[in-house]
Amino acid sequence: MEFLKEPVVVLILGVICIIASWLLRHLVKRRRFNRRNGAGVQQFSTYEQKYIKQKSEVLISLLSLLLFVGGAYLIILYFISK
């Protein structure tokens, strides 16, 4: 963990976490949008597919939230240590 003692590395990791968070959220929202039909209802071919996709999207969204909070924390640490 020696590399975390450098303030610039902490800032870069924070920015990377926030960008990764945004990319994951964008991926989930794009997939939801592409599943919608003309009436605005999401379409799935089977119930199992619906269940698995929705649960995986919830997990990805939680991971995205954790990445965002972690990235924000790292950026705050950078500015506090400066």
C-alpha positions, 0 to 999 in steps of 0.5 A: 500500500505504499503507492497510496501514500502519493496524493496524485495516485489517490486522486487518479484512483478516485477519478477512475472509480467515478468513471467506472461507476458512470460507465456501469450505470450507463450500461444498465440504463442502455440495456433497460432502454433497449428492452422497451417496446413501443408502449414503454414496457420491458420485454423478456422472452421468459420469466427466468430471463426477466428475474436474472436480468433484473437481479443482475442489474440491481447488483451492478447498480449497487456496485456502481454506487459503491464505486462512486462513493469510494471514488468521491471518498478518495478525491476528498482524501486527496484535497484534505491531504493537500 
